Structure formats: C-alpha cells, structure tokens
Amino acid sequence: MTSDNIRQRVFRRMLAREAGTGANARAIAGAARGLCERFAEQLTPLIGDAGVAAIWARSLHLTERNVRGLASVRAAAQGDAPFAHLQLSLEQQEPAAATEAAVAVLATANELLASFIGEGLTTSLLREAWPEDFAGDTTEETIT
Amino acid sequence: MSDKVPIRRLPTGVPGLDAVLGGGVPEFSFNVIAGTPGSGKTTLVQQIMFALARADRPAIFFTVLGEPPLKMLRYQQQFEFFDLAKVNASVRFINLAKEAREAGLGAVLKRIVQEVEATSPAIVIVDSFRSVMEAAQRQAAGPDVQHLVQELAMRLTGWQATTFLVGEFQLADTENHPIFTVADGLVWLHQSLDRNSMVRKLQVMKMRSQAPIPGLHTFRITDRGLQVFPRLIAGPPEPPLADGEGKTKGRPPRRSVGVTGLDEMLGGGIPSGYSVLVAGPSGSGKSILATEFIREGARRGEPGVIAVFEKRPSEYAQTSTIGLDQAASNGQVAIIHTRPLDLSIDETLHELTEAIHRVTAKRVVIDSLSGFELALAPTFREDFRESLYRLVAALTGMGLTVMMTAELEDSYTDLRFSPHGTAFLTDAIILQRYVELDGQLKRVMAVVKVRGSAHKNDLRLFEITADGIVVGERIGNYQGLLTGSPHLVSSGSRLPHGRPTTPRPKS
C-alpha cells in the first residue's frame, strides 16, 4: 500500500470517528472543518500562519483537479476562516463524495507538508494532535 | 573557599567554538549572533541548540520574520545535528510572524516572555531579531527599543535561560544599536570573497566573564554543521638546545634522516624539535629526502605525518621509496592531502594536529611550501610568511621535528633558500642543487645551517637509487660549483677555504 493510500485511510478513519456512523453531509463537513482547523493549529506555531496558508492553498489546488466542487473553495479561502468555505462546499455534496473530498484535501496537505519538512517531522507533529492515529515511527508501515 | 559566583559554561557542540569563546557559552547569558545573510547564523544557533537541548534542558526556537520556517526546517534538517527525535520533545519551534506583523515589537517580546515563563526553557533562540527591530522602527510611534531589549534580557536571564538573538546586522550597527550594549556575548560571522575564493570567518567581539581568543577565526560549513578553526596564536619558537650549547643546558635527541652521510653532515642528525627547510630545484630529490625522513622515523618508532599539497596521498605512498605505504597502513605514518585552494592556515594546522595525535607523531613533513601556498585561499597567501611562522611555531612548540620542502629556481646568479623568504624561520637548511661536472648533470647537497650546532660545510654529490638517496663524497678540486661554471683546480693551487665565487646568500 502506498503512503498516499495510508494517509487517506488514516484521515478517513479520523473523519468517520469525528462525524459518527452514518453521518450526513452536514456532519461530515463539520468534522472535516474541525480536522482541518486542528491540523492548522498544530502547524501554525511551527511554520506560521503564512506557511499554513501556503500549504492549504496548494493542497486545494492539487486536489481540485480530481475532486468536484473544490475550485470555488480555494478562490474563497484566501481571507479569514479559510476552512468555513470547505465546510460549506462539503455540505452541498452527497455524504460519500463529501468524505472523499475531505480525505483527499487532508491527505494532500499531509503529503505536501512531508515533501517540505520530511515524513519524520510531519508525523511527529501530527502525532501530537492525534497520538493514536499517528502512533509509532515515521515510516509508512508504522502509521496505524 | 571563594564567595564569588561560579559561572557554568555550556559546551556549544560546535567543534573549535568553545575554545574561541574562552570555554563555552556562559549559562544564562544573553547573546547576539550577527552577520550578513548566508553567513551561517541560523545553522550555528541550531547546531548549538540541538547539542544542548535535552529533556531536562529544553530549548525554544522562535522564528519571526526572515527566513520562512517551512524552508528553514526543510534545509536545516539536512544537517547531521538536526535531531528529529528532539523536535517537539526537547526542542520547540514557535513562529511569531503574526505578532511581529500585526502588533509589533512589544507584542513579540511579550509573547516570548509568556512562552518562556510557561515552559521554562534553558535555551532560547530568536531568529531573526533584526526583523523584529525593523518592524518596530516602522511603527509610527516607535517603542523605546533599548528599554524593551533590556527588559527582555532581564526577564530571560531571570528565568534562567541562555539566549541567542540572531540578526542580519551590519558592523556599523555596533556603534549605536542598543542590543549590542545589552548583550553579554556578541559573535560576528563574516564571509569574504577574494577573487574566486570565499572564506568564512567568525569573531567573538565580546563575551562577558571570560576571555575569548581575539581575532578572526576561519570556519567551514559541511553536512555536519559548522567547524571552527581557532586562530593560532603562538609566540616565537624556542628552538631546543642543540649540541654545542652550554654544558649545563639539556641537549635534545637527534632525529636521524635515514640517509647515510647526511646525518653526519648535519652533525649527527636533526635536533629534535627543529624545523628544517629542504630547498632545491624541481626533481632534485626533496620529496624523496622528506619521505626518507618519515620512513626512518617509522622504522625507529617515531611516527610521522606528511602533509602533501601536490600529489594525492595514494600516489605519494606508491611512488615513494620502499616502505612508506606499509608504514601508513600500520598506523606509523599518516598522509594527509588537504582540500586545496581555499584553506586557512588554522584549518591546515587542525588537520595536521588531528593526524599528529592519531599516530602520536614525532616527525612532520610539509611537501611543499609552494603547494601549501597555492592551497591557501588568496586572502591568506598575502601574509604567507606570517602564517607559516605561526604554523612552524605551533608544530615545533609541540616538540615535533618538522621538515619542509621548497622549490627553487635553479638560478646561478643568486643563492636563495626559499622563494617565500621564509628560510629565517627554520632552524636548519639543507640545500640541493644541480651542477655540471665532466659533461654530466649531477646532484649536490649541502647543509647550510643547523642552529646552535656544528655541521659539515661540504658540498656532496648524491644519487637517487631504488633504495633511496645515497650521499657520495665531498666534491674536491672544483671551485664555483654554485655559480654554474665550476672549474677544476689542482689540489696544490686551491685556496684553503676557497675564495668564494659563490653568489651572496639571500634568505
């Protein structure tokens, strides 16, 4: 399994846990926003709000090619509350599509960050926020 | 027992820096690391931080404006000292760009103090502090910078933190910038260009409570981070007393050169702790003589180091006379070939000293001075004599017997012993020349001086054979050998001491 698939699997599990079983698009969108904000909170002390904004914009750009409805999010997400627009967009989709879109954005942001500062440091940062989901070492085999 | 407060000094983890600082960084000190962009400031402080940080001595690295932290983390983790396991364990990075941008200096300093008081780090770094100051100056009603910096220094020291502020300051700033008044320590990093060569230098401009080594010290940045080469400060060499000195004074042992006949010419070998210059034209056998000197040392249990500045070490060992490659593999001989063209004298000495300690050397060869001069960065070539003086003083001061080779133009109009004017630095000089005798080009050798010791004044023929150098007889019945136009004289008509038709010696 590739590390991308592992990332997606991890975020899908986290999203399901936060949104609850059989969640509707609204619950999924709220959970996705919560995860994004937690992700950003974790990164901001390290790379600053400008660094987080850069990662977020690029992640949306990379994801919107394959996921419907995200193009408008990036255009709208430049100002305050950038994740509110993602939430709004996801709420308007079917639950399955909303899940896939949210997972894709989070996994892409994770991968992008790892490409800049390394898998080890990225996993170590995310482990602080989600110790169980990013337990173990930094290699793909040990992301549970 | 003294009532004075002891100041603990923290080892920086940067090779060579503790010596330059005067023993490390004083605990709880407030320091400024200054320099131009790209001079290595961030690398230096991160190297110190990762060396010092541990669970009971955590560190906080505040990034402000300047190098984006995303990039800084990306590049800095390429260094060996960057320990991922310490990040968010004993090392925390905190970005303050938002505070600097939106609320100014006061807010940044307040946040630093809050974080420090909340987590009690032992090491605090702010990178870049210059950008904080500039942001403050842009504010319409600028804050009292000196007051804020003084307060920051007081609060951090009071919280038992050792602090490093990093900034792209200019040397002119030192005159009127309040930060330099407040700082306990000020370390300046320079990078200077001379022709195509770039040399990094470091200067400790102040370090309260201790005595740093003054002057500019060269440093290098490699995958392992910074390595500083403390500037060597040596007094004039004190030559050991050789035979012939006062009877009450000790006589150093002699080091055999390993060439039969030459030891005799030298008055019994080279006095231990002497520096010897072997001067001669290209191909005259200087390197072979130097190799013999090292090989003989290895044979006698006196290990040696050869610093090669022309050939590569492998070529040197293979082409040298028998036994040197084996001695090298046995650890009796170290051959070093330092990175050419941008060396400093202190880096050379560092490499030599490491090799000397590794093999517990008693003998050192520098082959050749011309190659050594070329290997130095242009900025150091300008004062080559002074550099060489310091190098020779340091090596002989360690009790080593040093042999250096120098290539001479085979001139018959004057008699020089070194193209560098360095002959006066050495305690002994061996001269090699070509002469034409009986329609053949012959090699001759003479001992020009052995300080404080009797020696032969003969000009002797020598040959280079498969077994090394073989010294022959004194050349008799000729005058003017060094003029290039010797003439045969009968033993009866030859002057007892030979009226010198030789050119006037110049050193």
Interface residues (C-beta under 8 A of the other chain):
Chain A: T44 P45 L46 I47 G48 D49 A50 G51 A54 I55 F116 I117 G118 G120 L121 S124 L125 E128 T138
Chain B: T63 P68 P69 L70 K71 L73 R74 Q77 L84 V87 N88 R92 F93 I94 N95 A97 K98
